[in-house]
């Protein structure tokens, strides 16, 4: 029950990142490069402070985990630039649909053998994701936005796969943020078009320090117990959360078909996670 609650809390944090990013960019409060830069910097500062507080001293700086830092950079940059044109719900759909494929592939290559129920859960959830494309504004968004979110999806999928091996989730997340920061800043400088405002900075800082920094540290703590395929299925709830919250908070559109798709996604998640719960209950 505790793992289920913490996983649900983490998924809400992931959806909040979509909402915060889209709200800042749709409102023309900040440019995407500045948002991504402030997000990673705020996350790094928050995590370093927590790490120092835990150790009661200045933490030692380890060697970078280059694959993890590069994967996090790809996610952060692709995510922010894609949300210039994508709605929060549609962006989360593309992101976690790509994450689903990446993590299932990574799990299979790593030797995982998901049970039939989990494959069925993935299929049902992906059917729901396919339906969600229709009520979104996919036709009005440029192909480049989808390509950028696909880059973010692969980045986050790889980052999550790497996280399964971590022994210290807080330390790993902290230094991944620290080492990703220069790369994200470099991308922002190359992109140009700097624009910031007080509300835009506040949204980026909230996304970085709370829903990213703390959320990702919690995610890294959960990943070893979830496994790649269960983690991939669980993350399919994020587009539903983002879609509903986008309607309520950002005034984005929703249709009966989108509601049906959301039911399919959540049903697929329940089906995919049911075998693990059954095994725990039987002990």
C-alpha positions in Angstrom: 0.0 0.0 0.0 2.8 2.4 0.9 4.6 1.8 -2.5 1.3 2.3 -4.3 0.7 5.6 -2.6 4.2 6.9 -3.2 4.0 5.8 -6.8 0.7 7.7 -7.2 2.3 10.7 -5.6 5.2 10.6 -7.9 2.9 10.4 -11.0 1.1 13.5 -9.8 4.4 15.3 -9.6 5.3 14.2 -13.1 1.9 15.5 -14.4 2.5 18.8 -12.5 5.7 19.3 -14.5 3.7 19.3 -17.7 1.2 21.7 -16.3 3.8 24.1 -14.9 5.9 24.1 -18.1 2.9 24.6 -20.3 1.4 27.3 -18.1 4.7 29.3 -18.2 5.2 28.9 -22.0 1.5 29.3 -23.1 1.3 32.5 -21.0 4.5 33.8 -22.6 6.0 34.2 -19.2 9.4 32.7 -20.0 11.2 31.2 -23.0 11.7 27.4 -23.0 15.5 27.5 -22.7 15.3 29.7 -19.6 12.6 27.5 -18.1 14.7 24.4 -18.5 17.8 26.1 -17.1 16.0 27.5 -14.1 14.3 24.2 -13.5 17.5 22.1 -13.5 19.3 24.8 -11.4 16.5 24.9 -8.8 16.4 21.2 -8.6 20.2 20.9 -8.2 20.2 23.5 -5.4 17.3 21.9 -3.5 18.9 18.4 -3.8 22.4 19.6 -2.8 20.9 21.2 0.3 19.0 18.0 1.2 22.1 15.9 0.7 24.2 18.2 2.8 21.6 18.2 5.5 21.5 14.4 5.5 25.3 14.1 5.7 25.6 17.1 8.1 28.5 18.3 6.1 29.5 19.5 2.6 28.9 16.5 0.4 31.8 15.0 -1.7 31.5 15.5 -5.4 31.6 12.2 -7.2 32.5 11.4 -10.8 29.6 12.1 -13.2 27.3 9.3 -14.3 27.6 10.5 -17.9 24.8 8.4 -19.4 22.3 9.5 -16.7 23.3 13.1 -17.0 23.0 13.1 -20.8 19.6 11.3 -20.6 18.3 13.9 -18.0 19.6 16.7 -20.3 17.8 15.2 -23.3 14.6 15.0 -21.3 14.7 18.5 -19.7 15.6 20.3 -23.0 13.2 18.3 -25.3 10.4 18.6 -22.7 10.6 22.4 -22.4 11.0 23.2 -26.1 8.2 20.8 -27.1 5.7 22.6 -24.8 5.9 25.7 -26.8 3.3 24.1 -29.1 1.8 21.1 -27.3 -1.0 21.2 -24.7 -0.2 19.7 -21.3 -2.3 16.6 -21.8 -1.1 15.9 -25.4 2.5 16.5 -24.5 2.3 14.1 -21.5 0.7 11.6 -23.9 3.5 11.7 -26.4 6.1 11.7 -23.6 4.9 8.7 -21.6 3.9 6.8 -24.7 7.5 7.0 -25.8 8.7 6.2 -22.2 6.4 3.1 -22.2 8.1 1.8 -25.4 11.6 2.7 -24.2 11.3 1.1 -20.8 9.6 -2.1 -22.0 12.3 -2.5 -24.6 15.0 -1.8 -22.0 13.4 -4.3 -19.5 13.3 -7.0 -22.2 16.9 -6.4 -23.2 17.8 -6.5 -19.5 16.3 -9.9 -19.1 12.9 -9.1 -17.6 10.1 -11.5 -18.7 6.8 -9.7 -18.0 3.7 -11.9 -17.3 0.9 -12.1 -19.8 -1.3 -9.8 -17.7 1.3 -7.0 -17.9 1.5 -7.3 -21.7 -2.2 -7.1 -21.8 -2.2 -4.1 -19.5 0.3 -2.4 -21.8 -1.8 -3.1 -24.8 -5.0 -1.8 -23.3 -3.2 1.3 -22.0 -1.6 2.0 -25.4 -5.0 1.6 -27.0 -6.2 4.4 -24.7 -3.2 6.5 -25.6 -3.9 6.0 -29.3 -7.5 7.3 -28.7 -6.2 10.3 -26.8 -4.4 11.5 -30.0 -7.7 12.2 -31.7 -9.3 14.6 -29.3 -6.0 16.5 -28.8 -4.8 19.3 -31.0 -2.3 17.1 -32.8 -3.2 18.6 -36.2 -2.4 22.1 -35.1 1.0 21.3 -33.6 4.2 21.2 -35.7 6.0 18.0 -36.3 9.1 19.5 -34.6 7.2 19.6 -31.3 6.4 15.9 -31.5 10.0 15.2 -32.4 11.3 17.1 -29.4 8.9 15.4 -27.0 10.0 12.0 -28.5 13.6 13.0 -27.6 12.4 13.8 -24.1 10.6 10.4 -23.9 13.7 8.4 -24.9 15.8 10.5 -22.4 13.4 9.9 -19.5 13.0 6.3 -20.4 16.8 5.7 -20.4 17.1 7.8 -17.2 14.5 5.6 -15.5 16.2 2.4 -16.6 19.5 3.6 -15.2 17.8 4.5 -12.0 16.9 0.9 -11.3 20.6 0.3 -10.3 21.1 3.1 -7.9 21.9 2.4 -4.3 21.4 6.0 -3.1 18.5 7.6 -4.8 19.0 11.1 -3.3 22.7 11.3 -4.1 22.2 9.9 -7.6 19.5 12.4 -8.4 21.4 15.3 -6.9 24.6 14.8 -8.9 22.6 14.0 -12.1 21.0 17.4 -11.8 24.3 19.1 -11.0 26.1 17.5 -14.0 23.1 18.1 -16.4 22.9 21.8 -15.5 25.8 23.0 -17.7 24.5 21.1 -20.8 21.0 22.4 -20.4 22.4 26.0 -20.0 24.5 25.5 -23.1 21.4 24.4 -25.1 19.5 27.4 -23.8 22.3 29.8 -24.9 22.5 28.3 -28.3 18.7 28.5 -28.7 18.7 32.2 -27.8 15.5 34.3 -27.3 15.9 34.9 -23.6 12.7 36.1 -21.9 12.0 35.9 -18.2 9.4 37.3 -15.8 8.7 36.9 -12.1 5.8 34.4 -12.6 7.8 32.5 -15.2 10.8 32.2 -12.8 8.5 31.1 -10.0 6.9 28.4 -12.1 10.3 27.1 -13.3 11.7 27.1 -9.7 8.6 25.2 -8.4 9.0 22.7 -11.1 12.7 22.2 -10.5 12.8 22.2 -6.7 9.7 20.3 -5.9 8.0 18.3 -8.7 11.3 17.5 -10.4 14.1 17.4 -7.8 12.1 15.8 -5.0 9.8 13.9 -7.3 12.7 12.3 -9.2 14.6 11.4 -6.0 11.4 9.6 -4.9 11.1 7.9 -8.3 14.7 6.7 -8.1 13.9 5.2 -4.7 10.9 3.4 -6.0 12.4 2.1 -9.3 14.4 -0.9 -7.9 11.2 -2.4 -6.4 9.0 -1.7 -9.4 11.1 -3.0 -12.3 11.2 -1.5 -15.8 7.9 -2.9 -17.1 5.8 -2.1 -14.0 7.3 1.4 -13.9 6.5 1.9 -17.6 2.9 0.8 -17.1 2.5 3.0 -14.0 3.7 6.1 -15.8 0.9 5.8 -18.3 -1.3 7.4 -15.7 0.5 10.7 -16.1 -1.2 11.7 -19.4 -4.6 11.1 -17.8 -3.7 13.3 -14.8 -2.3 16.0 -17.0 -5.3 15.9 -19.3 -7.8 16.3 -16.5 -5.7 19.0 -14.7 -5.2 20.8 -18.0 -8.9 21.0 -18.5 -9.5 22.3 -14.9 -6.5 24.6 -14.5 -5.5 25.6 -18.0 -8.8 25.5 -19.9 -7.7 22.9 -22.3 -10.4 20.9 -24.2 -11.6 17.4 -23.4 -14.1 15.1 -25.2 -16.1 11.9 -24.3 -13.5 10.0 -26.4 -10.7 11.4 -24.2 -12.6 10.3 -21.1 -13.0 6.8 -22.6 -9.2 6.7 -23.4 -8.5 7.7 -19.8 -10.5 4.8 -18.5 -8.6 2.4 -20.8 -5.3 3.7 -19.6 -6.2 3.4 -15.9 -7.7 0.0 -16.6 -4.5 -1.1 -18.3 -2.5 0.1 -15.4 -4.6 -1.9 -13.0 -4.4 -5.0 -15.1 -0.6 -4.7 -15.5 0.1 -4.2 -11.8 -2.5 -6.8 -10.5 -0.2 -9.8 -10.6 2.4 -8.2 -8.3 -0.2 -7.3 -5.8 -1.6 -10.8 -5.9 1.8 -12.3 -5.2 2.3 -10.0 -2.2 -1.1 -10.7 -0.8 -0.4 -14.5 -1.0 2.6 -14.3 1.2 
